[in-house]
Amino acid sequence: MLYLASQSPRRRQLLEQIGVAFTPVDVDVPEQRAAGESPVEYVSRVARDKARAGMASLGNGAVVLSADTEVVLDDEVFGKPADAADASAMLRKLSGRTHETISVVWAVQGERAQSETCVSRVRFAALSDEDIAAYVASGEPFGRAGAYAIQGRGATLIEHLEGSFTGVMGLPVFETARLLRDFGITPG
C-alpha cells in the first residue's frame, strides 16, 4: 500500500495521472532552511522528513512517498509567498531571469529510504509591474513555491523550460515512477 505524505492537490493529480493508487496521510514538518544548508540539501531534507513523519504513523510494511519543490535564484530559496507583497517581490526578482526549480522525491519503507532529485531551469520573460499586479490579483501565486504555477496562468510568464514540466509542478513524474518501481509499485 502506498501512502502520500502531502496535501498538495497537484501531487495527488500527478500520481492519479500515472495510475498509482495511494492514500494521503497528513504530516506537519517545519520548512526552515538551516544555516549553511545548500538548496538541494534543504529540499531533500524536508521531503525526507515528510516521508519519515508519514512512516511514524504507519506500519513498516507501508511505502510512504513524499516530495518537496522549491524555486531557487542566486542561492535564495523562494518558498510560498506570505502575501501579495511577497508574491510581487518574488516575481520581480524572477522577471527576465533563469532560475532553478528543485524537486526531490523520497520513498520510505521501514528502514529503507531512497530518493530521486530533479532540477529544472526556468526562464521568465521580463515582466512589467502591470503583468505582476494582474497575476498576483488572479490569486494563483498563493500556496506555490516561487509564486507561480507553470500548469496555470503562470505558463504565460515563462519563456523557456529546460527539464521537467511535472517537476516544476511539484512531482517529477519520470523520477517518481522510477522510484516507485524500485519499491515494487508499478505505475499504470
C-alpha positions in Angstrom: 0.0 0.0 0.0 1.3 3.4 -1.0 0.8 6.5 1.2 1.4 10.1 0.0 2.7 12.4 2.8 1.5 15.5 1.1 -1.6 17.7 1.0 -0.7 19.1 -2.4 -3.6 18.7 -4.9 -1.0 18.8 -7.8 0.9 15.8 -6.4 -2.3 13.9 -6.0 -3.3 14.7 -9.5 0.0 13.7 -11.0 0.0 10.3 -9.1 -3.5 9.7 -10.4 -2.4 10.6 -13.9 0.2 7.8 -13.9 -2.3 5.3 -12.5 -0.9 4.9 -9.0 -3.4 4.2 -6.1 -2.5 5.9 -2.9 -3.9 7.1 0.4 -3.0 10.6 1.6 -1.5 10.9 5.1 -1.3 14.2 7.0 2.1 15.3 8.1 3.3 18.5 9.7 7.0 19.2 9.0 8.7 22.6 9.5 10.1 24.0 6.3 13.0 26.2 7.5 16.4 26.2 5.7 19.3 25.6 8.1 22.4 27.9 8.1 24.9 26.6 5.6 22.4 24.1 4.0 22.5 24.2 0.2 19.2 24.5 -1.6 19.3 20.9 -2.8 20.1 19.6 0.7 17.3 21.7 2.2 14.7 20.4 -0.3 15.8 16.8 0.1 15.8 17.1 3.9 12.2 18.5 4.0 11.0 15.8 1.6 12.7 13.1 3.7 11.3 14.4 6.9 7.8 14.4 5.4 8.2 10.7 4.4 9.6 9.8 7.9 6.8 11.6 9.6 4.3 9.7 7.5 6.0 6.4 8.3 5.9 7.1 12.0 2.1 6.8 12.0 2.0 3.7 9.8 3.4 0.1 9.9 6.8 -0.8 8.5 5.2 -2.6 5.5 3.8 0.6 4.1 5.5 2.6 1.5 5.4 6.4 2.1 6.1 8.8 -0.8 6.8 12.5 -0.2 8.2 15.4 -2.2 9.3 19.0 -1.8 9.8 21.6 -4.5 11.4 25.0 -4.2 12.4 27.7 -6.6 16.0 28.9 -6.3 17.6 32.0 -7.7 21.2 33.0 -6.8 21.1 30.6 -3.8 18.0 32.2 -2.5 15.1 29.7 -1.9 11.7 31.1 -2.8 9.0 29.3 -0.8 5.3 30.0 -0.9 4.6 33.8 -0.7 3.2 35.1 2.6 1.0 37.7 1.0 0.5 39.8 -2.2 3.6 42.0 -1.5 5.8 38.9 -1.0 4.4 37.3 -4.2 5.1 40.6 -6.1 8.6 40.8 -4.8 9.4 37.2 -5.8 8.0 37.7 -9.3 10.1 40.9 -9.7 13.2 39.0 -8.8 12.4 36.2 -11.2 11.5 38.6 -14.1 13.8 38.3 -17.1 16.0 35.7 -15.3 16.6 32.0 -15.3 16.1 30.2 -12.0 16.2 26.5 -10.9 13.2 24.5 -9.6 14.4 21.7 -7.4 12.1 18.8 -6.7 13.1 15.9 -4.5 11.0 12.8 -4.0 11.6 10.3 -1.2 10.1 6.8 -0.7 10.5 5.1 2.7 9.5 1.6 3.8 10.7 0.6 7.2 14.4 1.2 7.4 14.7 1.5 3.6 14.8 5.0 2.2 15.6 6.2 -1.4 15.3 9.4 -3.3 15.2 11.0 -6.7 16.2 14.6 -7.5 15.0 16.6 -10.4 16.4 20.1 -11.2 14.8 22.1 -14.0 15.8 25.5 -15.3 13.0 28.0 -16.0 13.5 31.4 -17.8 10.9 34.1 -17.1 10.1 36.8 -19.6 10.7 40.4 -18.5 7.6 41.3 -16.5 6.1 44.7 -16.2 4.6 46.0 -13.0 1.2 45.6 -14.6 1.9 41.9 -15.5 2.9 41.2 -11.9 -0.1 43.0 -10.4 -2.5 41.2 -12.7 -1.0 37.8 -12.0 -0.9 38.4 -8.2 -4.6 39.6 -8.4 -5.6 36.3 -10.0 -4.7 34.5 -6.7 -2.7 31.8 -8.5 0.6 32.7 -6.9 -0.5 31.7 -3.4 0.4 28.4 -2.0 3.0 27.9 -4.7 6.8 27.9 -4.4 8.2 31.0 -6.3 4.7 32.5 -6.5 3.8 30.9 -9.8 2.1 27.8 -11.3 3.5 26.5 -14.5 0.4 24.5 -15.2 -1.9 27.5 -14.9 -1.8 31.2 -15.9 1.9 31.3 -14.8 2.7 29.5 -18.0 2.3 32.9 -19.8 5.3 34.2 -17.7 7.7 31.5 -18.9 9.9 31.9 -22.0 11.8 28.7 -21.7 11.8 25.4 -19.7 14.8 23.1 -19.6 13.9 20.0 -17.6 10.7 18.5 -16.2 7.3 20.3 -16.5 5.9 18.0 -13.8 9.0 18.6 -11.7 8.2 22.3 -11.7 4.6 21.5 -10.8 5.8 19.7 -7.7 6.2 16.0 -8.5 8.6 14.9 -11.3 6.6 12.0 -12.8 9.5 10.2 -14.5 11.7 10.2 -11.4 8.7 9.3 -9.2 7.7 6.3 -11.4 11.3 5.0 -11.4 11.4 5.3 -7.6 8.1 3.6 -7.1 9.1 0.7 -9.4 12.2 0.2 -7.1 9.7 -0.3 -4.3 7.6 -2.8 -6.3 4.9 -0.3 -7.2 4.2 -0.2 -11.0 2.5 2.9 -12.3 -0.2 2.5 -14.9 
